[in-house]
Amino acid sequence: MSTMHIRTRFAPSPTGFIHLGNLRSALYPWAFARHNQGDFILRIEDTDLERSTQEAVDVIIEGMAWLGMDIDEGPIYQMQRIDRYREVIKQMLDAGLAYPCYMSEAELNALRDAQMANKEKPRYNGLWRPEPGKVLPPIPADVNPVIRFKNPIGGSVVWDDAVKGQIEISNDELDDLVIARPDGTPTYNFCVVVDDLDMKITHVIRGDDHVNNTPRQINIMKALGGTPPIYAHLPTVLNDAGEKMSKRNGAMSVRDYQKAGYLPEAILNYLARLGWSHGDAEVFSKEQFVAWFDLDSLGRSPAQHNPEKLLWLNHQYIQQADPATLAEATKPFAHELGMDTEQGPDFVQVVNLLKDRANTLIEIAEGAKLFYLPAPQFSAEQIAQNIPEAIIPALKDLIAAIAQAEPKKEAYSAAFKQVLAQHQIKMPALAMPVRYALFATTQTPAIDSVLVVLGKDEAINRLSRVVS
């Protein structure tokens, strides 16, 4: 490959839903192109007019951009290349590589029923295939023909798959593929070959559900005088129930993960490990992934989606994140919960305080609510129920100690220790009432850190209201 300019592609159908399994099929060809200083092309296979939408294309592009998977060419739409496909079909008809087939749908169904009744593989029988000395049936007046490719007879299609090893398919297993429908619309397998040839694709890295298409595509490509690319068919991604990942089986879309508060770096890291590995490396950057990626390290077994592993990875990335960057990513979630992050404590400090315990950005935002809600108002009964009368003297001394302390975590910790020693009590006896006085809850991060983020004046004001 040292002299080959690598060109890969991701060619999704824009049907409105792109899940993690789809994105993995984009990630590997992207990484391979980037590793080899090659080109990565986005091609939209939108010939299914009933299901294809621009909104679905936008979802694909947004998802790839969110993960940092940049493209060099595209999006290229197949429907904008229809004239090119028709031109190639005409060339194939003129060269005897393809032919019109007038078998009606009713005739084709009857043929298949008879073959299945005889326990034969359903396949087109070559009725309209022109051969030397063969007399074709009269052309019916009421049938618009399909165009079929003259598949080679005898021999085999053999290729060295970069994942699965050598694969050989007998040509006798392949009938003459329809490459254009009765209305002239070209079919998927034909369009793919013309696209790969025109775009000089060197490596096709895709899911193994395409293995059965590959021998047909190789035969068409060779008939057109092209050299087949190197194929790498990736094992299926299974959901956590062991079924093929799909919308029907509960797979989440990329947008769902964004809305759930996952970081794109964590998703990319997770996707990379769904069928590829580099030693024991579990957590790595996008740059490391690109530097390490090669086809030899792709796995041959199906990869299984593990939501717990993804959540763990997201936690790792949140812990490691720069606080300011993480705060910017968390702000939209905080705003959705009604917080004004410009009023109150410094939001970067709040996020930095909460990030070590959080698995998602939503969890950080939920935790941040404590610092942006109005100060709690207590009735005398609530104070009596949650702040023992016996602890009031210690609370008063703590307020005085905090007032004298530097606004630092270490100083506030020392203030607590001083009061605990003075009153001969343990930390929970003092910390729990302090938490309740500050936030009307007993669940908060470390109290000395909380005081730093909340601010000395605000903390003293809140504590003073329960001891006056």
Stockholm file with secondary structure:
# STOCKHOLM 1.0

chainA/1-468         MSTMHIRTRFAPSPTGFIHLGNLRSALYPWAFARHNQGDFILRIEDTDLERSTQEAVDVIIEGMAWLGMDIDEGPIYQMQRIDRYREVIKQMLDAGLAYPCYMSEAELNALRDAQMANKEKPRYNGLWRPEPGKVLPPIPADVNPVIRFKNPIGGSVVWDDAVKGQIEISNDELDDLVIARPDGTPTYNFCVVVDDLDMKITHVIRGDDHVNNTPRQINIMKALGGTPPIYAHLPTVLNDAGEKMSKRNGAMSVRDYQKAGYLPEAILNYLARLGWSHGDAEVFSKEQFVAWFDLDSLGRSPAQHNPEKLLWLNHQYIQQADPATLAEATKPFAHELGMDTEQGPDFVQVVNLLKDRANTLIEIAEGAKLFYLPAPQFSAEQIAQNIPEAIIPALKDLIAAIAQAEPKKEAYSAAFKQVLAQHQIKMPALAMPVRYALFATTQTPAIDSVLVVLGKDEAINRLSRVVS
#=GR chainA/1-468 SS CTTSCCEEEECCCCSSCCBHHHHHHHHHHHHHHHHTTCEEEEEECCCCTTTCCHHHHHHHHHHHHHTTCCCSEEEEEGGGGHHHHHHHHHHHHHTTSEEEECCCHHHHHHHHHHHHHTTCCCCCCCTTCCCTTCCCCCCCTTCCCEEEECCCCSSEEEEEETTTEEEEEEGGGCCCCEEECTTSCBCHHHHHHHHHHHTTCCEEEEEGGGGGGHHHHHHHHHHTTCCCCEEEEECCEECTTSSBCCTTTTCCBHHHHHHTTCCHHHHHHHHHTSSBCCTTCCSCCHHHHHHHCCGGGBCSSCEECCHHHHHHHHHHHHHHSCHHHHHHHHHHHHHHTTCCTTSSSCHHHHHHHHGGGCSSHHHHHHHHHHHHSCCCCCCHHHHHHHSCGGGHHHHHHHHHHHHHSCSSHHHHHHHHHHHHHHHTCCHHHHHHHHHHHHHSCSCCSCHHHHHHHHCHHHHHHHHHTTTC
#=GC SS_cons         CTTSCCEEEECCCCSSCCBHHHHHHHHHHHHHHHHTTCEEEEEECCCCTTTCCHHHHHHHHHHHHHTTCCCSEEEEEGGGGHHHHHHHHHHHHHTTSEEEECCCHHHHHHHHHHHHHTTCCCCCCCTTCCCTTCCCCCCCTTCCCEEEECCCCSSEEEEEETTTEEEEEEGGGCCCCEEECTTSCBCHHHHHHHHHHHTTCCEEEEEGGGGGGHHHHHHHHHHTTCCCCEEEEECCEECTTSSBCCTTTTCCBHHHHHHTTCCHHHHHHHHHTSSBCCTTCCSCCHHHHHHHCCGGGBCSSCEECCHHHHHHHHHHHHHHSCHHHHHHHHHHHHHHTTCCTTSSSCHHHHHHHHGGGCSSHHHHHHHHHHHHSCCCCCCHHHHHHHSCGGGHHHHHHHHHHHHHSCSSHHHHHHHHHHHHHHHTCCHHHHHHHHHHHHHSCSCCSCHHHHHHHHCHHHHHHHHHTTTC
//
